[in-house]
Amino acid sequence: MDLSIVIPLYNERESLPDLYAWIERSLKDFSYEVIFVDDGSTDGSWKVIQEMAGKAGHDVVHGIRFRRNYGKSAALYEGFAAAEGDIVITMDADLQDSPEEIPEMVRMIREEGYDLVSGWKKHRKDNALTKNLPSKLYNWTARKVTGIKLHDMNCGLKAYRKEVVKNIEVYGEMHRYIPYLAKNAGFGKIGEKPVHHQKRKYGTSKFGMDRFVNGFLDLMSLWFLSRFGGKPMHFFGTSGILMFLVGFVMTVWIIVAKLVHQANGLKFRAVTDQPLFYLALLAVVLGVMLFLAGFIGEMISRSSVTRNNYQVAERL
C-alpha cells in the first residue's frame, strides 16, 4: 500500500464527507487507506465515519473512536500504530489542509530522500492577531531550540516514511514537535513544502491561546529530555556543584572579613547579622539538593528498561 492518511478529529461531522471526497479526487494514482481517529466527538462524527466506511469499504476507510477526548497527540499515536502504508500522511479534518499537496510531498520523500516533509502555511487564512503573530513567535523559538529550520513546525499536513512514525512516541501534547522527535530518533533529513491554507468552512477552532504557553513548556521539556534525559547528573550535578561553590566561597569570605576586621580593631558585624551569610547558606543547601537530585535521576535512568533502546538503521 502506498499511503496511510491519518486524520485526527474532534467534532468535525460536517467537514468529513467533503474531506473524503477531496482525498478521492486528489489521490487517484495511489493505493491508500484513510484512518479517521475520533477523539471523543459528541456531534455525531463517528456515525459519519461509519457511513463512509460502509460505502468505501473497511479496507479503505478505517475508524478509531476514543471514549472521551484525549487530545491530538493521543489520536496520532493510535493512528500511527494502525498505519500500514509505506508513507504516512497526517492532516487535519477541518478542510484547511489540501489533499492536493500530498502527491508532491510523496515525491519529495521517494525521489529526494526525505524522512519527513512538513507543510508550511506560508499565507495563513487565520486571524493575524490571535493566530499569525503568536505562530511566528512560536516557530522562531522552536527553530532556535531544536535547530530544525522549519517555518511552520505545527502544520498538521505532514508526510513521513513509515519507519519514522513507527520509531517515535507521541504523547501529551508533543504532536507540535514531531519533527524534533523524529530528529532525536535519528531521522534527520527533514524537508518543507509551502502548502495552500484554506479558510475554515465549518465549525470553530478547537485550540485557544493557551496552546502557545503549553507549547513553549513542552518544547523546554523535550529539549531537556533529549539533552539530559539519559545523563541527568550532567545537568543537576554541574548546577549543584557550582551553586555549592558559590555559597561556600561567600561564607568563607564573610567569616574571613569579620576575623580580619576584629583582629585589626576595626568595626565589624557579627556573621549572623549579615543577610549575605544566609544567602550563602541557601546557596550551599540548594547546591547539595541539586547534586542529590542528579544522583537520584541517575539511579532512575540506570534502572529504566529502555536505557539501551537505540535506533539501528541497518545490520550486515
N, C-alpha and C positions, 0 to 999 in steps of 0.2 A: 504494500500500500504506500502511495506517495506521501499523503498528508494526513495528519490528525489536527483538527481545528478545535481547540479548547476554548469554550465561551462561558466564563462565569457570569452569573446574572442574579439580580435581586429585584423583583417586581418590575419586569420588563415585558409583560404579556403582549402589549400592543405592537412592540417592535419585532418580536420573534419571527412571525411569518414573513415580513418584509426582508429581514436579515437572511433567512434561509434561502429565499428566492434569489436574493442578490448573490449569495455564495454559489448557488447552482449556475447562474448566468456567467459568473467570473471564472469558474474552475472546471470548465468542460473538458479540458485536456489533461486532467489529473484524476487519479483514483484517490478518494478521500473518505474520511469519517468525520462527523461533526459531533462533538461531545459537549452537550449543554449541562452545566453544573448549576443547579438551582439552589442558591444559598438561603433557603428558608423563606422563599417568597410567599406572600399572603394574598396575591392578586389573581391567582389562577394561572400563573405562568407554567406550572407543572402540567396542567391539563393541555395547554397548547403544545408543549413538548411531546406529550403522549400522542396527540393527534398527528403531529409531524412525523413521529417515528412510525406510526401506523401506515402513513401514506408512502413514505420514502423507504421504509424497511429498517429493521433494527440493526442491520449490518452497516447502515449508513448513518443513521441518527441514533445516538446513544444519550441517555439521560441519567444524571446522578442527582438525587434530591436529599438535601440536609433536613433534619428535623427542625432545626432552628437556624438563625443567622449566625454564621461563624466568621464571616469576613472573606475578602477576596483571596488572601493567601491560602486559606484552607481549601477554597474551591479550586485554585490552581493546583494545589498539592494532589488532590484526588483526580483532577483531570490529567495531570502528568502521569500519574500511576496507571491510568487506564489507556493512555495513548499508545498506539501500535504503529503509527506511520513513521516513515524514515525521517520526515521533517515535521516538527510540531509547530503549529501556529497558535498564538493567543490573540484574542481580540475581544473588545467589549461588545455588549449586546444592545447598546443604545443607538446604533446606526451612525455613530460619529466616526467609526473606523471603516474604511472602504475595503471590501474583499478584492477589489480590482488591483490593489497594491501587492497582493500575495504572489502572483507569478514572478514578478521581478525580484522579490525578496528570496524566493526559492532559487532563482537563477544565481543570485549572489552567493548563496550557500553552496550550490552544486558546482558552479564554474569558477568562482573566485575563492573558494575555500574557507569562507567564514564559518565560525562555530555558532554565532548568534548575529542576527540582524535586527536592529531596533528601529522602529519608526520615529520620525521627527516631525511633529506637528508644527511645521515652520510658520504657517499662517493660521493661528488658532481662531476659532469662532466663539470663544468664551468671553465673559466679561473681563475687560482689561484690568480693572482694579482688584477684583476678588480672585481671579484665576491667572491671568497672564503675568502680572508683575511678581506675585509670590512664586509662580512656577519658575521664572527666570532666576530669581534669587536661590531657590531650592536647587535647581540644576547647576548653577555656578558653584555652590557649596559642594554638591555631590562630585563634580568634576575635580575639584581641588583635593578632596579627601580620598577618593577612590583611584584617581589617576586615569580614569576612563573618559575619553574625550567624546561624550555624547551630549547633544544639545537637549535631549528630552528623554531622560532615563526612565521616567514613569509612564511613557506612552504604552497603552495597552496592546497595540499592534506590534507583535514581535514574531520572528521566526527563529527556530532552534534546530540544530541537529538533535536527533533523538537521544544521543549519548549525553547531551548537556542536561536535559530535564530528568534523565534517569540517575544523574550523579549529583544533584543538588537537592537540598531540602528547603522548601519554602514554608515558613511558619510565622506566627504572629502577624505582623504587617510588613513582612520583608519582601512582598511582591514588588515593592517600589525599587528594590535593589537587586533584582535577579541578575543583571549584567555583572554586578560586583560579586555575587555568589558564584556565578559561572567563572569569573576570573580567578577567584580563590580556589576553585576546584580544578584549575589548570586549563580552562578553555579561554585562551587569551586573545583569539582573533575575533574581535567584536566590531561589527560594522554598523553603519547607519544609513537610512534611506529617508529622504523627505517624503511625507505622505500627505494626501489631501485630508483635511479635517472638516467634518460636516457639522452643521448646527444640529442640536438635539431636536428630534422630531416629536417624540412622545415623552411624557413624564418629566421628572426633575432629577438633578444630580443627587447621588447618594452620599457625596463627600462634602464635608464642610471645611472651614478654615483650620480646624484643629489638626487636619492631616499634615499640615506643614510643620507644626510643632512636634507632633508624633514622628513625622518622617525624619526630622533632624535628630531626635533622640535615638531612633532606630539606626540611623547612619553611624552615630557615635558608638553604639553597641556593636555593630558589625565591624567597624574599624578596629575597635579594641579586641574583639574576639579573633579577628584574622591575624592581628599582630602579636597579641599576648595570650591568646586562648590556650596554647599548649605550653606556655612558659610564663605563668603569672608572676613568678618571683622576679623576673627581669623588670617588671614594672613596679610592683609593690615593694620588692626588696630594695631596688635602687632609690625609690622615693623615700622609703623608711630610713635608709642609711643617711641620705642627705639631710632629712629632717632631724634625725638624731644628732648628727654632727653640728648642725646649726645651733640646736638647743644646747648641746654640750659646750660648744665654744662660747656662746653667750653667757652661760652660767659661770664658766671659769673666768671669763673676762670681768664679770661683775664682782666675783669674790676677790680676785687679784687686785682690782681697782680699789676695793674697800680696804684691803690689808695695806696697800701702799699708802693710801691717804692716812690711815690710822698710825702707821709707823712713822710718818713724817709730821705727825701732829696737825694734820690738816682736817678741815671739817669733812665729815663723811656721813653717809646714810646707811642704816642697817640694811643688809641684803634683803631681808624680808619686807622692808618698806618700799622696795623698788618694783613698780609694775613690770619692768622688763624681766625681772627674775621669774615671775610667774609665767610670762610668755615663753621664756626659755624652758621652764619645766614642762609647759604644754607641748612645746616642740619635741622634747625628749620623749614624752609619753606617746605622742602621735607617731613618732618615728618607730618606736617599739611596736605599736599596734599595726602599722603598715607592714613592717617586716614580718610579723606573725601572720597577717592576712596573706602575704605572699607564700609563706611556708604552708599554710593550710590549703591555699589554692594549688600548690604543687602536689600535695598529698592527694587532693581530689582528682587532679589531672592524671597522676600516675595510676590511679585505681580505675580510671574510665575504661570501659570496654572498647571504646572507639579510638584509643590513643595511638594505635598503629594502623588506622584506616587511611591508606594512601591511594591516590588516583593513578593507577598504572595504565599507560597508554598502549603499550604493546609488550609482548613477550616472544622470545625466539626459542 
